[in-house]
Amino acid sequence: MDYRIEEGEMAPDFTLGRTDGKKVRLYDCKNKKAVVLFFFNHEDERCLTRLSAIGKDYQQFRDAGAVIFPISIMTAEEGSKIKDQLGLPFPLLCDSDHSVAHIYRVAQCSEVQSHVCFEIITHIDDPRILIVDPSGIIRHIHRLNLPGGSPGNEVLIRECREAFR
């Protein structure tokens, strides 16, 4: 299915395993929380630095009514090592089959929609931060590879608060 990943559109639902062994579903947050979807390349130092910065301000995100969903194409073991190495206060989400990365168009193995993928995709090639409001609508998209595309946490926290309006 071809989803429109644009501001103002409904965020596609997904279920992913976390580094703590539990599963999380995006739509479980509906009508409860704003969601910060951070599609990051777990092999890119810039992404890890950004992830660490989000971890340092985790309580401020929580106070803003947000939950952090950091997603990368990795195994739970790889994610656990990163979580421990960075001292993150939240689990990482492991998209080991790259299905969610493909739906959100942050890691493409083909330009053909609805194809069956036989390629092994190993990383997010277009890191992004999306702010999803409690009704499931994408309110903001920040493409980290573009100039000015990596806002500070204060901007993201403000966007999370605004998502409740």
C-alpha positions as CSV (number, residue, x, y, z in Angstrom):
1,M,0.0,0.0,0.0
2,D,1.3,3.5,-0.9
3,Y,1.0,5.9,2.0
4,R,1.3,9.7,1.8
5,I,4.0,10.6,4.3
6,E,3.3,14.3,4.4
7,E,2.3,16.9,7.0
8,G,-1.4,16.7,7.6
9,E,-1.7,13.0,6.6
10,M,-2.4,10.1,8.9
11,A,0.7,8.3,10.1
12,P,0.8,4.7,9.0
13,D,0.4,2.3,11.9
14,F,3.1,-0.2,12.8
15,T,4.1,-2.6,15.5
16,L,7.8,-3.0,16.2
17,G,9.9,-4.8,18.8
18,R,11.8,-2.8,21.3
19,T,15.3,-3.3,22.8
20,D,13.6,-4.4,26.1
21,G,11.9,-7.3,24.4
22,K,8.4,-5.7,24.4
23,K,6.4,-4.7,21.3
24,V,5.0,-1.2,20.7
25,R,2.3,-0.1,18.3
26,L,2.0,3.4,17.1
27,Y,-1.8,3.5,17.3
28,D,-1.6,2.5,21.0
29,C,-0.7,6.1,21.6
30,K,-3.8,7.5,19.8
31,N,-5.8,10.0,21.9
32,K,-3.1,9.8,24.6
33,K,0.3,11.1,23.5
34,A,2.2,13.0,20.9
35,V,4.8,10.8,19.3
36,V,8.3,11.7,18.2
37,L,9.2,9.3,15.4
38,F,13.0,9.5,15.0
39,F,14.2,7.4,12.0
40,F,17.9,7.3,12.6
41,N,20.9,5.6,11.0
42,H,22.5,3.6,13.9
43,E,25.8,3.6,12.1
44,D,26.0,7.5,11.7
45,E,27.6,9.4,14.5
46,R,25.5,12.5,13.7
47,C,22.3,10.5,14.3
48,L,23.7,9.0,17.5
49,T,24.6,12.4,18.8
50,R,21.1,13.7,18.0
51,L,19.6,10.6,19.7
52,S,21.8,11.3,22.8
53,A,20.6,14.9,22.9
54,I,17.0,13.7,22.8
55,G,17.8,11.3,25.7
56,K,19.2,14.2,27.8
57,D,15.9,16.1,27.4
58,Y,13.7,13.1,27.8
59,Q,11.9,14.4,30.9
60,Q,11.0,17.6,29.0
61,F,9.5,15.6,26.2
62,R,7.5,13.6,28.7
63,D,6.3,16.8,30.4
64,A,5.1,17.9,26.9
65,G,3.0,14.8,26.7
66,A,5.2,13.0,24.2
67,V,6.7,9.6,23.8
68,I,9.9,8.9,21.9
69,F,10.0,6.2,19.2
70,P,13.6,6.0,17.9
71,I,13.5,3.6,15.0
72,S,16.4,2.1,13.1
73,I,17.1,-1.0,10.9
74,M,18.9,-3.1,13.5
75,T,18.6,-6.1,15.6
76,A,17.5,-5.9,19.3
77,E,21.1,-6.8,20.3
78,E,22.5,-3.9,18.3
79,G,19.9,-1.6,19.7
80,S,20.6,-2.7,23.3
81,K,24.3,-1.9,22.8
82,I,23.5,1.6,21.5
83,K,21.0,2.3,24.3
84,D,23.5,1.3,26.9
85,Q,26.4,3.1,25.2
86,L,24.5,6.3,25.0
87,G,22.8,5.9,28.4
88,L,19.3,6.4,26.9
89,P,16.3,6.5,29.3
90,F,14.0,4.9,26.6
91,P,14.1,1.7,24.5
92,L,15.0,1.8,20.8
93,L,12.6,0.3,18.2
94,C,14.1,-2.3,15.9
95,D,12.9,-2.4,12.3
96,S,15.1,-5.4,11.4
97,D,13.1,-6.3,8.3
98,H,13.0,-2.6,7.2
99,S,9.2,-2.7,6.6
100,V,8.5,0.4,8.6
101,A,11.4,2.3,7.1
102,H,10.1,1.4,3.7
103,I,6.6,2.6,4.4
104,Y,7.8,5.9,5.8
105,R,10.3,6.2,2.8
106,V,13.4,6.7,4.9
107,A,15.2,3.6,3.4
108,Q,14.3,2.7,-0.2
109,C,15.2,-0.5,-1.9
110,S,13.2,0.2,-5.0
111,E,11.3,3.0,-6.6
112,V,8.5,0.6,-7.6
113,Q,5.6,0.8,-5.2
114,S,4.1,-2.5,-3.8
115,H,7.2,-4.5,-4.8
116,V,8.4,-7.5,-2.9
117,C,11.8,-6.6,-1.5
118,F,14.6,-9.1,-1.8
119,E,17.3,-6.6,-1.0
120,I,18.9,-6.4,2.4
121,I,18.6,-2.8,3.6
122,T,21.0,-2.1,6.5
123,H,20.4,1.5,7.5
124,I,18.2,4.5,7.3
125,D,19.5,6.6,4.4
126,D,17.2,9.6,4.9
127,P,17.1,10.3,8.7
128,R,13.9,12.1,9.8
129,I,12.1,13.3,12.8
130,L,8.3,13.3,12.6
131,I,5.9,14.7,15.2
132,V,2.6,12.8,15.2
133,D,-0.3,14.3,17.1
134,P,-2.5,12.3,19.5
135,S,-5.1,11.8,16.7
136,G,-2.4,10.1,14.5
137,I,-1.8,13.0,12.1
138,I,1.7,13.9,11.0
139,R,2.2,17.5,12.1
140,H,5.9,18.1,11.4
141,I,8.6,16.4,9.3
142,H,12.2,17.3,9.8
143,R,14.7,15.8,7.2
144,L,18.0,15.8,9.0
145,N,20.1,15.6,5.8
146,L,18.7,18.9,4.5
147,P,20.2,22.3,5.6
148,G,18.3,23.5,8.6
149,G,16.5,20.1,8.9
150,S,17.7,19.2,12.4
151,P,15.9,21.5,14.8
152,G,16.9,21.7,18.4
153,N,15.0,19.9,21.2
154,E,13.3,23.1,22.2
155,V,11.6,23.3,18.8
156,L,10.6,19.6,19.0
157,I,9.3,20.0,22.5
158,R,7.2,23.0,21.4
159,E,5.9,21.1,18.5
160,C,4.8,18.2,20.8
161,R,3.0,20.7,23.0
162,E,1.3,22.3,20.0
163,A,0.2,18.8,18.8
164,F,-2.4,18.8,21.5
165,R,-4.2,21.9,20.1
